[in-house]
Amino acid sequence: MSSDTLSIDTGTEQLLCEIRDRVAVITLNRPQARNAMSDQLTPALRRMVRERGDDDRVGALLITGAGTAFCAGGDVKGMGDNSTKQSMSVDERIADLVERQRLLTGAIVGVRKPTLAALPGAAAGAGLAIALACDIRIAAQSAFVSAGYSRIGLPGDYGIAWLLTRTVGSPIAREMMFTSDRVDAARAERIGLFNRVVPDERLAEESFALARAMAEGPAVALRSMKDNLDEAQHIDFDTALQHEAQRLVHASLTDDHREAVRAFIEKRKPVFTGR
């Protein structure tokens, strides 16, 4: 694979994006604020997720944070001091938040390509929701997570309760939400919140290698896998069998499937084209 890197203009220095070996590496770049969300970073992140999710040059998305944090969530210091929000009715504020949530964590969940979060450090509040919205989380040993919301008197947003419950189960999700306690990397891996924990100095290398391996995979099959896995949360088994059969038969007609069979017979690595 080519190692050429294509830099993408995000419109702000607070978010970086590059495409390398079919991986879109999206970096939250406010290290001085522990990569907390802002009026510049968050809209840019929404746009990058949407655009790279639809980008034929991209086979996987890798979201990470600059410095020693993944994302500290919302900017607590600015809460309650937004004149625009204060001029809106309650219903308008609810509708506005629903839309912003759908365009961020909703968009990440909706991407039909593998999505990975690489956590060099803390993920809290909405930052934890962003990590949970990704398919896979790989973390540095020094990383930790915290729901965080109870500490600021809020119940949570960006789908965190839904995402956390489906990741670690209801009892642990309730403990994390009610207490806002820190969960270190070792426990996060034990409860299934982190897929992998690696030495701090190896996070960038190992997370990119994992993302690249997925980006090189059969795009049609991976998209259908995500559909199957998403549906497994809420459909019955007979319906799952029907949908899996439909998707497998369609995938069996692709060039990628034929290439995979040839590569298996010829004892070589397949080269997928997404067709």
C-alpha positions, -999 to 999 in steps of 0.1 A, spaced: 0 0 0 11 36 -6 22 55 24 13 88 9 -5 111 32 -33 135 21 -40 163 45 -77 174 47 -87 210 54 -111 209 84 -116 246 86 -100 249 120 -67 241 137 -87 225 165 -93 195 144 -68 177 121 -75 151 95 -54 131 71 -59 101 49 -31 76 50 -33 40 36 -71 44 33 -74 54 70 -89 88 78 -71 98 110 -92 125 127 -74 142 156 -91 164 182 -64 191 186 -71 212 217 -45 196 240 -44 226 263 -81 220 270 -79 182 270 -95 183 236 -128 195 251 -156 202 225 -159 238 213 -177 259 188 -149 254 163 -139 218 170 -173 202 173 -189 214 140 -156 204 122 -158 170 137 -193 165 126 -184 175 90 -153 153 89 -172 122 101 -199 128 75 -175 135 46 -149 108 54 -177 83 60 -188 90 24 -153 92 10 -144 63 -14 -107 69 -6 -114 59 30 -119 24 43 -118 31 80 -120 61 104 -96 65 133 -105 92 159 -80 102 185 -69 132 206 -37 152 206 -16 153 237 -25 133 268 -64 132 265 -89 118 241 -118 143 248 -128 158 281 -164 163 268 -182 197 269 -166 229 280 -179 231 315 -166 267 321 -188 279 292 -220 262 304 -248 285 314 -231 314 297 -243 311 262 -265 341 251 -278 322 220 -291 294 241 -306 318 267 -327 334 239 -341 301 228 -373 284 242 -370 251 260 -385 233 230 -360 250 206 -331 241 228 -342 204 229 -346 203 191 -312 220 186 -295 195 209 -312 165 193 -299 177 159 -264 183 171 -263 148 187 -276 131 156 -249 149 135 -221 137 158 -225 104 177 -254 96 155 -233 101 124 -204 80 139 -228 51 146 -242 55 111 -209 52 93 -209 20 73 -171 16 76 -151 4 106 -146 32 131 -120 32 158 -112 54 188 -76 56 200 -75 70 236 -42 84 247 -58 96 279 -91 107 295 -124 104 278 -152 120 298 -188 130 293 -196 136 256 -160 125 249 -168 91 263 -199 90 241 -178 97 210 -155 68 219 -184 45 226 -200 54 193 -170 39 175 -169 2 167 -136 -4 185 -117 13 213 -79 9 218 -64 28 247 -31 37 262 -23 21 296 -26 56 312 -61 63 297 -92 64 318 -129 72 313 -156 88 333 -192 95 326 -188 128 344 -223 141 341 -234 136 377 -205 159 388 -221 188 369 -257 180 377 -267 167 343 -282 133 332 -261 129 300 -264 135 263 -250 124 229 -265 89 235 -242 80 263 -267 60 284 -277 40 253 -242 34 241 -228 26 276 -255 2 284 -250 -17 251 -212 -18 257 -209 -28 293 -244 -38 304 -269 -21 326 -255 -26 361 -220 -12 352 -235 15 331 -256 26 360 -227 26 384 -206 47 360 -234 72 353 -245 76 389 -210 79 404 -189 95 376 -160 76 391 -129 72 370 -125 38 353 -89 30 346 -77 12 315 -73 -22 331 -108 -22 344 -122 -7 312 -106 -36 293 -119 -61 318 -155 -49 314 -154 -47 276 -153 -10 273 -118 -11 258 -111 -37 232 -73 -34 237 -49 -16 260 -14 -10 249 17 8 262 13 46 259 42 49 235 27 23 211 -8 36 209 -5 56 177 14 28 159 -9 0 170 -42 18 166 -32 28 131 -21 -7 122 -55 -20 133 -74 7 114 -53 0 83 -60 -37 84 -97 -30 84 -94 -3 58 -78 -29 35 -107 -53 40 -137 -61 17 -159 -29 20 -192 -45 9 -188 -74 34 -178 -51 62 -207 -28 56 -231 -57 57 -213 -70 89 -221 -36 105 -257 -39 95 -259 -74 109 -242 -64 142 -263 -33 146 -296 -52 140 -285 -79 164 -293 -55 192 -330 -54 185 -343 -80 160 -353 -117 166 -332 -146 155 -354 -156 125 -352 -121 111 -315 -121 117 -312 -153 97 -332 -138 68 -312 -106 67 -278 -124 70 -288 -147 41 -297 -117 19 -265 -99 26 -243 -129 22 -257 -138 -12 -253 -102 -24 -217 -102 -11 -210 -135 -28 -216 -118 -62 -189 -91 -56 -154 -89 -71 -140 -88 -36 -154 -122 -28 -141 -137 -60 -107 -121 -53 -107 -135 -17 -114 -170 -30 -86 -167 -56 -62 -154 -30 -70 -183 -6 -63 -209 -34 -31 -191 -44 -20 -187 -8 -16 -149 -10 -31 -118 6 -62 -106 -12 -63 -72 -28 -98 -57 -23 -113 -30 -45 -146 -24 -27 -166 -38 -56 
